[in-house]
Amino acid sequence: MPEGRFIEVYYQCGIDICEQRDVKGLYVRARAGEIKDFAGISSPHEEPKDAELTIDTGTLHC
């Protein structure tokens, strides 16, 4: 790729799956109000409109 260019990659995953995978308990803490401005809980999560590549990690099994 030429210098200064990039590809926007969006790793998409539903919040329910993110909460299931949360080994640090951050979503629980955010829902309890202990973490402010947590994306998808107390702060909006805005999906990119024109990502060149979207990978749905909610359907991937590793």
PyMOL Python script that loads the backbone (N, CA, C, O; Angstrom):
from pymol import cmd

cmd.read_pdbstr("""\
ATOM      1  N   MET A   1       0.836  -1.168   0.000  1.00  0.00           N
ATOM      2  CA  MET A   1       0.000   0.000   0.000  1.00  0.00           C
ATOM      3  C   MET A   1       0.889   1.243   0.000  1.00  0.00           C
ATOM      4  O   MET A   1       1.907   1.266   0.692  1.00  0.00           O
ATOM      5  N   PRO A   2       0.533   2.250  -0.744  1.00  0.00           N
ATOM      6  CA  PRO A   2       1.318   3.481  -0.734  1.00  0.00           C
ATOM      7  C   PRO A   2       1.320   4.123   0.657  1.00  0.00           C
ATOM      8  O   PRO A   2       0.357   3.990   1.413  1.00  0.00           O
ATOM      9  N   GLU A   3       2.401   4.812   0.980  1.00  0.00           N
ATOM     10  CA  GLU A   3       2.513   5.485   2.269  1.00  0.00           C
ATOM     11  C   GLU A   3       1.358   6.458   2.463  1.00  0.00           C
ATOM     12  O   GLU A   3       0.971   7.173   1.538  1.00  0.00           O
ATOM     13  N   GLY A   4       0.806   6.476   3.689  1.00  0.00           N
ATOM     14  CA  GLY A   4      -0.297   7.377   3.997  1.00  0.00           C
ATOM     15  C   GLY A   4      -1.668   6.809   3.721  1.00  0.00           C
ATOM     16  O   GLY A   4      -2.666   7.469   4.011  1.00  0.00           O
ATOM     17  N   ARG A   5      -1.761   5.614   3.172  1.00  0.00           N
ATOM     18  CA  ARG A   5      -3.055   4.987   2.896  1.00  0.00           C
ATOM     19  C   ARG A   5      -3.308   3.911   3.938  1.00  0.00           C
ATOM     20  O   ARG A   5      -2.368   3.341   4.491  1.00  0.00           O
ATOM     21  N   PHE A   6      -4.532   3.644   4.197  1.00  0.00           N
ATOM     22  CA  PHE A   6      -4.887   2.588   5.130  1.00  0.00           C
ATOM     23  C   PHE A   6      -6.215   1.977   4.723  1.00  0.00           C
ATOM     24  O   PHE A   6      -6.958   2.531   3.913  1.00  0.00           O
ATOM     25  N   ILE A   7      -6.486   0.843   5.295  1.00  0.00           N
ATOM     26  CA  ILE A   7      -7.764   0.170   5.099  1.00  0.00           C
ATOM     27  C   ILE A   7      -8.458   0.136   6.455  1.00  0.00           C
ATOM     28  O   ILE A   7      -7.869  -0.285   7.450  1.00  0.00           O
ATOM     29  N   GLU A   8      -9.696   0.576   6.490  1.00  0.00           N
ATOM     30  CA  GLU A   8     -10.449   0.528   7.733  1.00  0.00           C
ATOM     31  C   GLU A   8     -11.050  -0.870   7.871  1.00  0.00           C
ATOM     32  O   GLU A   8     -11.805  -1.325   7.012  1.00  0.00           O
ATOM     33  N   VAL A   9     -10.698  -1.539   8.971  1.00  0.00           N
ATOM     34  CA  VAL A   9     -11.220  -2.866   9.272  1.00  0.00           C
ATOM     35  C   VAL A   9     -12.117  -2.736  10.494  1.00  0.00           C
ATOM     36  O   VAL A   9     -11.695  -2.214  11.527  1.00  0.00           O
ATOM     37  N   TYR A  10     -13.342  -3.205  10.379  1.00  0.00           N
ATOM     38  CA  TYR A  10     -14.298  -3.148  11.475  1.00  0.00           C
ATOM     39  C   TYR A  10     -14.551  -4.562  11.973  1.00  0.00           C
ATOM     40  O   TYR A  10     -15.035  -5.419  11.235  1.00  0.00           O
ATOM     41  N   TYR A  11     -14.215  -4.789  13.238  1.00  0.00           N
ATOM     42  CA  TYR A  11     -14.488  -6.070  13.885  1.00  0.00           C
ATOM     43  C   TYR A  11     -15.843  -5.939  14.564  1.00  0.00           C
ATOM     44  O   TYR A  11     -15.965  -5.296  15.607  1.00  0.00           O
ATOM     45  N   GLN A  12     -16.838  -6.540  13.979  1.00  0.00           N
ATOM     46  CA  GLN A  12     -18.219  -6.414  14.439  1.00  0.00           C
ATOM     47  C   GLN A  12     -18.563  -7.565  15.375  1.00  0.00           C
ATOM     48  O   GLN A  12     -18.227  -8.721  15.119  1.00  0.00           O
ATOM     49  N   CYS A  13     -19.241  -7.222  16.464  1.00  0.00           N
ATOM     50  CA  CYS A  13     -19.686  -8.246  17.408  1.00  0.00           C
ATOM     51  C   CYS A  13     -20.813  -7.663  18.246  1.00  0.00           C
ATOM     52  O   CYS A  13     -20.723  -6.532  18.722  1.00  0.00           O
ATOM     53  N   GLY A  14     -21.865  -8.437  18.420  1.00  0.00           N
ATOM     54  CA  GLY A  14     -22.991  -7.977  19.230  1.00  0.00           C
ATOM     55  C   GLY A  14     -22.597  -7.827  20.694  1.00  0.00           C
ATOM     56  O   GLY A  14     -21.719  -8.530  21.193  1.00  0.00           O
ATOM     57  N   ILE A  15     -23.262  -6.902  21.367  1.00  0.00           N
ATOM     58  CA  ILE A  15     -22.912  -6.621  22.757  1.00  0.00           C
ATOM     59  C   ILE A  15     -23.132  -7.844  23.649  1.00  0.00           C
ATOM     60  O   ILE A  15     -22.400  -8.039  24.619  1.00  0.00           O
ATOM     61  N   ASP A  16     -24.123  -8.662  23.333  1.00  0.00           N
ATOM     62  CA  ASP A  16     -24.365  -9.860  24.138  1.00  0.00           C
ATOM     63  C   ASP A  16     -23.181 -10.824  24.065  1.00  0.00           C
ATOM     64  O   ASP A  16     -22.814 -11.428  25.072  1.00  0.00           O
ATOM     65  N   ILE A  17     -22.590 -10.969  22.900  1.00  0.00           N
ATOM     66  CA  ILE A  17     -21.416 -11.826  22.732  1.00  0.00           C
ATOM     67  C   ILE A  17     -20.215 -11.198  23.437  1.00  0.00           C
ATOM     68  O   ILE A  17     -19.453 -11.900  24.102  1.00  0.00           O
ATOM     69  N   CYS A  18     -20.042  -9.889  23.297  1.00  0.00           N
ATOM     70  CA  CYS A  18     -18.942  -9.200  23.979  1.00  0.00           C
ATOM     71  C   CYS A  18     -19.019  -9.412  25.488  1.00  0.00           C
ATOM     72  O   CYS A  18     -18.004  -9.652  26.141  1.00  0.00           O
ATOM     73  N   GLU A  19     -20.224  -9.322  26.034  1.00  0.00           N
ATOM     74  CA  GLU A  19     -20.392  -9.525  27.482  1.00  0.00           C
ATOM     75  C   GLU A  19     -20.069 -10.965  27.879  1.00  0.00           C
ATOM     76  O   GLU A  19     -19.484 -11.193  28.938  1.00  0.00           O
ATOM     77  N   GLN A  20     -20.435 -11.925  27.059  1.00  0.00           N
ATOM     78  CA  GLN A  20     -20.116 -13.326  27.358  1.00  0.00           C
ATOM     79  C   GLN A  20     -18.614 -13.581  27.357  1.00  0.00           C
ATOM     80  O   GLN A  20     -18.123 -14.407  28.126  1.00  0.00           O
ATOM     81  N   ARG A  21     -17.892 -12.879  26.506  1.00  0.00           N
ATOM     82  CA  ARG A  21     -16.448 -13.068  26.356  1.00  0.00           C
ATOM     83  C   ARG A  21     -15.624 -12.225  27.328  1.00  0.00           C
ATOM     84  O   ARG A  21     -14.400 -12.354  27.363  1.00  0.00           O
ATOM     85  N   ASP A  22     -16.255 -11.388  28.096  1.00  0.00           N
ATOM     86  CA  ASP A  22     -15.568 -10.420  28.950  1.00  0.00           C
ATOM     87  C   ASP A  22     -14.980 -11.081  30.197  1.00  0.00           C
ATOM     88  O   ASP A  22     -15.656 -11.200  31.219  1.00  0.00           O
ATOM     89  N   VAL A  23     -13.734 -11.505  30.108  1.00  0.00           N
ATOM     90  CA  VAL A  23     -13.085 -12.186  31.236  1.00  0.00           C
ATOM     91  C   VAL A  23     -12.668 -11.232  32.350  1.00  0.00           C
ATOM     92  O   VAL A  23     -12.409 -11.671  33.470  1.00  0.00           O
ATOM     93  N   LYS A  24     -12.599  -9.938  32.061  1.00  0.00           N
ATOM     94  CA  LYS A  24     -12.189  -8.951  33.070  1.00  0.00           C
ATOM     95  C   LYS A  24     -13.367  -8.338  33.822  1.00  0.00           C
ATOM     96  O   LYS A  24     -13.166  -7.608  34.793  1.00  0.00           O
ATOM     97  N   GLY A  25     -14.584  -8.623  33.388  1.00  0.00           N
ATOM     98  CA  GLY A  25     -15.761  -8.099  34.075  1.00  0.00           C
ATOM     99  C   GLY A  25     -16.021  -6.622  33.827  1.00  0.00           C
ATOM    100  O   GLY A  25     -16.681  -5.968  34.634  1.00  0.00           O
ATOM    101  N   LEU A  26     -15.517  -6.096  32.738  1.00  0.00           N
ATOM    102  CA  LEU A  26     -15.686  -4.673  32.455  1.00  0.00           C
ATOM    103  C   LEU A  26     -17.132  -4.299  32.157  1.00  0.00           C
ATOM    104  O   LEU A  26     -17.590  -3.226  32.552  1.00  0.00           O
ATOM    105  N   TYR A  27     -17.855  -5.176  31.462  1.00  0.00           N
ATOM    106  CA  TYR A  27     -19.254  -4.871  31.156  1.00  0.00           C
ATOM    107  C   TYR A  27     -20.101  -4.855  32.424  1.00  0.00           C
ATOM    108  O   TYR A  27     -20.988  -4.012  32.557  1.00  0.00           O
ATOM    109  N   VAL A  28     -19.848  -5.754  33.340  1.00  0.00           N
ATOM    110  CA  VAL A  28     -20.569  -5.771  34.623  1.00  0.00           C
ATOM    111  C   VAL A  28     -20.307  -4.473  35.367  1.00  0.00           C
ATOM    112  O   VAL A  28     -21.230  -3.858  35.900  1.00  0.00           O
ATOM    113  N   ARG A  29     -19.047  -4.058  35.402  1.00  0.00           N
ATOM    114  CA  ARG A  29     -18.685  -2.817  36.086  1.00  0.00           C
ATOM    115  C   ARG A  29     -19.302  -1.604  35.398  1.00  0.00           C
ATOM    116  O   ARG A  29     -19.748  -0.668  36.063  1.00  0.00           O
ATOM    117  N   ALA A  30     -19.327  -1.619  34.070  1.00  0.00           N
ATOM    118  CA  ALA A  30     -19.922  -0.505  33.332  1.00  0.00           C
ATOM    119  C   ALA A  30     -21.426  -0.429  33.588  1.00  0.00           C
ATOM    120  O   ALA A  30     -21.974   0.658  33.768  1.00  0.00           O
ATOM    121  N   ARG A  31     -22.083  -1.569  33.604  1.00  0.00           N
ATOM    122  CA  ARG A  31     -23.535  -1.586  33.873  1.00  0.00           C
ATOM    123  C   ARG A  31     -23.845  -1.145  35.296  1.00  0.00           C
ATOM    124  O   ARG A  31     -24.920  -0.608  35.561  1.00  0.00           O
ATOM    125  N   ALA A  32     -22.909  -1.369  36.210  1.00  0.00           N
ATOM    126  CA  ALA A  32     -23.085  -0.942  37.607  1.00  0.00           C
ATOM    127  C   ALA A  32     -22.737   0.534  37.791  1.00  0.00           C
ATOM    128  O   ALA A  32     -22.880   1.070  38.889  1.00  0.00           O
ATOM    129  N   GLY A  33     -22.281   1.195  36.723  1.00  0.00           N
ATOM    130  CA  GLY A  33     -21.951   2.610  36.797  1.00  0.00           C
ATOM    131  C   GLY A  33     -20.540   2.894  37.287  1.00  0.00           C
ATOM    132  O   GLY A  33     -20.188   4.048  37.530  1.00  0.00           O
ATOM    133  N   GLU A  34     -19.729   1.851  37.433  1.00  0.00           N
ATOM    134  CA  GLU A  34     -18.358   2.026  37.923  1.00  0.00           C
ATOM    135  C   GLU A  34     -17.413   2.534  36.835  1.00  0.00           C
ATOM    136  O   GLU A  34     -16.388   3.143  37.141  1.00  0.00           O
ATOM    137  N   ILE A  35     -17.748   2.291  35.573  1.00  0.00           N
ATOM    138  CA  ILE A  35     -16.932   2.759  34.455  1.00  0.00           C
ATOM    139  C   ILE A  35     -17.789   3.712  33.632  1.00  0.00           C
ATOM    140  O   ILE A  35     -18.835   3.329  33.108  1.00  0.00           O
ATOM    141  N   LYS A  36     -17.341   4.937  33.526  1.00  0.00           N
ATOM    142  CA  LYS A  36     -18.083   5.949  32.768  1.00  0.00           C
ATOM    143  C   LYS A  36     -17.690   5.895  31.291  1.00  0.00           C
ATOM    144  O   LYS A  36     -16.579   5.488  30.952  1.00  0.00           O
ATOM    145  N   ASP A  37     -18.596   6.302  30.429  1.00  0.00           N
ATOM    146  CA  ASP A  37     -18.360   6.406  28.980  1.00  0.00           C
ATOM    147  C   ASP A  37     -17.867   5.094  28.376  1.00  0.00           C
ATOM    148  O   ASP A  37     -16.911   5.087  27.601  1.00  0.00           O
ATOM    149  N   PHE A  38     -18.501   4.014  28.721  1.00  0.00           N
ATOM    150  CA  PHE A  38     -18.151   2.694  28.190  1.00  0.00           C
ATOM    151  C   PHE A  38     -18.981   2.463  26.933  1.00  0.00           C
ATOM    152  O   PHE A  38     -20.211   2.465  26.984  1.00  0.00           O
ATOM    153  N   ALA A  39     -18.308   2.265  25.811  1.00  0.00           N
ATOM    154  CA  ALA A  39     -18.989   2.132  24.512  1.00  0.00           C
ATOM    155  C   ALA A  39     -20.036   1.026  24.530  1.00  0.00           C
ATOM    156  O   ALA A  39     -19.751  -0.108  24.914  1.00  0.00           O
ATOM    157  N   GLY A  40     -21.238   1.365  24.116  1.00  0.00           N
ATOM    158  CA  GLY A  40     -22.329   0.401  24.039  1.00  0.00           C
ATOM    159  C   GLY A  40     -23.135   0.284  25.315  1.00  0.00           C
ATOM    160  O   GLY A  40     -24.229  -0.281  25.306  1.00  0.00           O
ATOM    161  N   ILE A  41     -22.610   0.813  26.423  1.00  0.00           N
ATOM    162  CA  ILE A  41     -23.336   0.756  27.696  1.00  0.00           C
ATOM    163  C   ILE A  41     -23.746   2.169  28.112  1.00  0.00           C
ATOM    164  O   ILE A  41     -24.932   2.497  28.092  1.00  0.00           O
ATOM    165  N   SER A  42     -22.795   2.993  28.481  1.00  0.00           N
ATOM    166  CA  SER A  42     -23.089   4.353  28.929  1.00  0.00           C
ATOM    167  C   SER A  42     -22.664   5.409  27.908  1.00  0.00           C
ATOM    168  O   SER A  42     -22.788   6.609  28.157  1.00  0.00           O
ATOM    169  N   SER A  43     -22.174   4.963  26.785  1.00  0.00           N
ATOM    170  CA  SER A  43     -21.748   5.849  25.706  1.00  0.00           C
ATOM    171  C   SER A  43     -22.151   5.177  24.387  1.00  0.00           C
ATOM    172  O   SER A  43     -22.090   3.953  24.267  1.00  0.00           O
ATOM    173  N   PRO A  44     -22.554   5.968  23.414  1.00  0.00           N
ATOM    174  CA  PRO A  44     -22.978   5.340  22.151  1.00  0.00           C
ATOM    175  C   PRO A  44     -21.823   4.658  21.429  1.00  0.00           C
ATOM    176  O   PRO A  44     -20.672   5.084  21.516  1.00  0.00           O
ATOM    177  N   HIS A  45     -22.159   3.606  20.725  1.00  0.00           N
ATOM    178  CA  HIS A  45     -21.183   2.921  19.872  1.00  0.00           C
ATOM    179  C   HIS A  45     -21.613   3.174  18.437  1.00  0.00           C
ATOM    180  O   HIS A  45     -22.711   2.796  18.030  1.00  0.00           O
ATOM    181  N   GLU A  46     -20.746   3.808  17.686  1.00  0.00           N
ATOM    182  CA  GLU A  46     -21.078   4.132  16.302  1.00  0.00           C
ATOM    183  C   GLU A  46     -20.300   3.218  15.368  1.00  0.00           C
ATOM    184  O   GLU A  46     -19.069   3.232  15.352  1.00  0.00           O
ATOM    185  N   GLU A  47     -21.018   2.432  14.600  1.00  0.00           N
ATOM    186  CA  GLU A  47     -20.375   1.554  13.626  1.00  0.00           C
ATOM    187  C   GLU A  47     -19.891   2.383  12.446  1.00  0.00           C
ATOM    188  O   GLU A  47     -20.562   3.336  12.049  1.00  0.00           O
ATOM    189  N   PRO A  48     -18.750   2.042  11.884  1.00  0.00           N
ATOM    190  CA  PRO A  48     -18.283   2.774  10.712  1.00  0.00           C
ATOM    191  C   PRO A  48     -19.227   2.557   9.534  1.00  0.00           C
ATOM    192  O   PRO A  48     -19.796   1.477   9.373  1.00  0.00           O
ATOM    193  N   LYS A  49     -19.386   3.583   8.724  1.00  0.00           N
ATOM    194  CA  LYS A  49     -20.310   3.501   7.595  1.00  0.00           C
ATOM    195  C   LYS A  49     -19.661   2.909   6.351  1.00  0.00           C
ATOM    196  O   LYS A  49     -20.331   2.252   5.554  1.00  0.00           O
ATOM    197  N   ASP A  50     -18.370   3.136   6.183  1.00  0.00           N
ATOM    198  CA  ASP A  50     -17.725   2.730   4.945  1.00  0.00           C
ATOM    199  C   ASP A  50     -16.447   1.931   5.174  1.00  0.00           C
ATOM    200  O   ASP A  50     -15.449   2.157   4.490  1.00  0.00           O
ATOM    201  N   ALA A  51     -16.464   1.014   6.112  1.00  0.00           N
ATOM    202  CA  ALA A  51     -15.269   0.195   6.335  1.00  0.00           C
ATOM    203  C   ALA A  51     -15.003  -0.652   5.097  1.00  0.00           C
ATOM    204  O   ALA A  51     -15.927  -1.193   4.489  1.00  0.00           O
ATOM    205  N   GLU A  52     -13.737  -0.759   4.736  1.00  0.00           N
ATOM    206  CA  GLU A  52     -13.385  -1.559   3.562  1.00  0.00           C
ATOM    207  C   GLU A  52     -13.545  -3.052   3.836  1.00  0.00           C
ATOM    208  O   GLU A  52     -13.777  -3.842   2.921  1.00  0.00           O
ATOM    209  N   LEU A  53     -13.416  -3.428   5.112  1.00  0.00           N
ATOM    210  CA  LEU A  53     -13.534  -4.834   5.485  1.00  0.00           C
ATOM    211  C   LEU A  53     -14.253  -4.923   6.817  1.00  0.00           C
ATOM    212  O   LEU A  53     -13.863  -4.258   7.777  1.00  0.00           O
ATOM    213  N   THR A  54     -15.302  -5.739   6.888  1.00  0.00           N
ATOM    214  CA  THR A  54     -16.021  -5.987   8.134  1.00  0.00           C
ATOM    215  C   THR A  54     -15.892  -7.476   8.456  1.00  0.00           C
ATOM    216  O   THR A  54     -16.175  -8.337   7.623  1.00  0.00           O
ATOM    217  N   ILE A  55     -15.460  -7.751   9.677  1.00  0.00           N
ATOM    218  CA  ILE A  55     -15.311  -9.128  10.124  1.00  0.00           C
ATOM    219  C   ILE A  55     -16.265  -9.321  11.295  1.00  0.00           C
ATOM    220  O   ILE A  55     -16.139  -8.658  12.324  1.00  0.00           O
ATOM    221  N   ASP A  56     -17.217 -10.229  11.133  1.00  0.00           N
ATOM    222  CA  ASP A  56     -18.207 -10.506  12.180  1.00  0.00           C
ATOM    223  C   ASP A  56     -17.615 -11.526  13.139  1.00  0.00           C
ATOM    224  O   ASP A  56     -17.672 -12.729  12.883  1.00  0.00           O
ATOM    225  N   THR A  57     -17.046 -11.050  14.247  1.00  0.00           N
ATOM    226  CA  THR A  57     -16.410 -11.954  15.201  1.00  0.00           C
ATOM    227  C   THR A  57     -17.440 -12.698  16.065  1.00  0.00           C
ATOM    228  O   THR A  57     -17.092 -13.630  16.789  1.00  0.00           O
ATOM    229  N   GLY A  58     -18.697 -12.281  15.980  1.00  0.00           N
ATOM    230  CA  GLY A  58     -19.743 -12.973  16.719  1.00  0.00           C
ATOM    231  C   GLY A  58     -20.061 -14.343  16.130  1.00  0.00           C
ATOM    232  O   GLY A  58     -20.649 -15.191  16.803  1.00  0.00           O
ATOM    233  N   THR A  59     -19.673 -14.560  14.874  1.00  0.00           N
ATOM    234  CA  THR A  59     -19.941 -15.847  14.231  1.00  0.00           C
ATOM    235  C   THR A  59     -18.674 -16.686  14.066  1.00  0.00           C
ATOM    236  O   THR A  59     -18.742 -17.835  13.628  1.00  0.00           O
ATOM    237  N   LEU A  60     -17.519 -16.115  14.414  1.00  0.00           N
ATOM    238  CA  LEU A  60     -16.258 -16.860  14.289  1.00  0.00           C
ATOM    239  C   LEU A  60     -16.006 -17.672  15.544  1.00  0.00           C
ATOM    240  O   LEU A  60     -16.258 -17.208  16.656  1.00  0.00           O
ATOM    241  N   HIS A  61     -15.518 -18.860  15.367  1.00  0.00           N
ATOM    242  CA  HIS A  61     -15.177 -19.729  16.501  1.00  0.00           C
ATOM    243  C   HIS A  61     -13.725 -20.094  16.377  1.00  0.00           C
ATOM    244  O   HIS A  61     -13.312 -20.782  15.443  1.00  0.00           O
ATOM    245  N   CYS A  62     -12.946 -19.619  17.345  1.00  0.00           N
ATOM    246  CA  CYS A  62     -11.503 -19.885  17.310  1.00  0.00           C
ATOM    247  C   CYS A  62     -11.098 -20.818  18.431  1.00  0.00           C
ATOM    248  O   CYS A  62      -9.921 -21.155  18.559  1.00  0.00           O
TER     249      CYS A  62
END
""", "prot")
cmd.dss("prot")
cmd.show_as("cartoon", "prot")
cmd.util.cbc("prot")
cmd.orient("prot")
